[in-house]
Amino acid sequence: MAKMIHSMIRVLDEARSLAFYDTAFGLKVADRLDFDAFTLIYLSNPETGFELELTVNKDRTEPYDLGDGYGHLAVSVDDVTAEHARFEAEGLSPRNLVDFAPEGEVIARFFFVADPDGYQIEVLQRGGRYL
């Protein structure tokens, strides 16, 4: 059986991205591999073994075009309402909280936030299938 271990995104400004992911999700640098043309930075926190890999291409000066294929990353939190308020207080510009109730019963409560490069991240209330 395969075990998912990380997802990679390309970022333009290393310091800006590290600050965002630390402030938003408490992700810290777990490992850093520096090469001539690029740097790989693995971020994690004690909640999970899954890591986010940031790739910083050193010669890149223009923002990345995310195209029409990127979906989103998702994280779960114990109190999505409190996290939404914290994101607002931190100036992270979260979108509105949403109660997803396709057949009248709420099956998910969430909000989205964009990282500095425009990647969308869904922040879900922990519970049900969203543990």
N, C-alpha and C positions, 0 to 999 in steps of 0.2 A: 504494500500500500504506500502511496506517495504522501509525503508530509509537506505542506506549504511552509516555506521558511522566510521568504521576503518578496517584496514587490519593488520595482525600481522606477524612479521618475527622474527626468533631467531638469536641473535647476540652473538658473542664470547667476544668482548671487548667493554664494555659500552662507555668508554671515546672516543675511536676511532670512534665508530658509531655516537655518539652525535656530534662530531666535523664534520664528513662528512656531515650529514644531515643538520646541521646548515650552513656550508659553501656552500653546493650545492644548497639547496632549502629554506634556511631561516627557517627551522623547529626548533621550540623551545619546551622545555619541558612544556607540558600543565598539566600533572599530573604524579605522580610517586607513585606506590604501592610496598612497600618493604616487602617481606616475607622471611622466613628462607631459603628456597631452591631456590627462584627466585625473580626477580624484574620485574615489568611491567612498562614501560615508554611510555607515550602517547605523541607524537609529533604533533604539528600543526603550522599553520601560519594563518594570517588574510585573506588569499585568499579563504579559504574553511573551512567548518565544518568537513570535512573528516580528520581522524587522522591516523597516522602510529603508531602502537604499537610495541615497541621493547621488546622482552622477553629475559632476561639475566638469564640463569640458572647458579647458583653460583658454582656448582661443575664441570662445563664443562671446559675442558682444550684443547680439540681438535676442529678444525674447523668443522662446520656442512657440511654434504654431501647434496647438494641441489637436488641431484637425477636428474631424467629426466622428472619430472612433472612440475617443476616451470617454469612459463612464464616470466612475468615482471610486474613491477609497471609502471604507466605512469603519467606524469605531463605535463601541458601546460604552455607556457611562451609567453610573448608579442613579444620578439625578439629572436628567436632561434639562429640566427647567433651571436648575441652579447653574449648570454649565452654560446655558444660553445667556444667563445674566452675567456670568463671569466673562464670557467672550465679549459681550457688549462693553463691560467695564474696562477690558483690556484693549478696546479699540480694534477688535478683530473682524468687525462687521458681519456677524452671522445673519443669515436670512431668517425669516419668520419660523417659529415653531409650527409644526404640522401634526395634526392627528390624522393618521391614515386609517380610514374606516370604510373600505369599499362596499361592505354590505351592512353598514350601520354599527358594527362593533369595531372599536379601535384595536387594530392589530399591530400598530407601530406609532411611536411618537418620536419625531426627529426634527433636526434642522440641518441645513447645509452651510458650509463656510468655504471660501476659496483661499488657497495658500497664495503666497506672493507671485507664483508663476501662473496662477489661474486654475490649478488643479482643484477639483471639487471634492470635498470631504463631507460625508454624511455622518452626523453625530446622533446616535440612536439611544433611546431609553433601554437600558439593559433589562432583558426578560424574554420569555418565550423562546423563539429561535434566535434572538439577538443577545446571546450571552457573550 
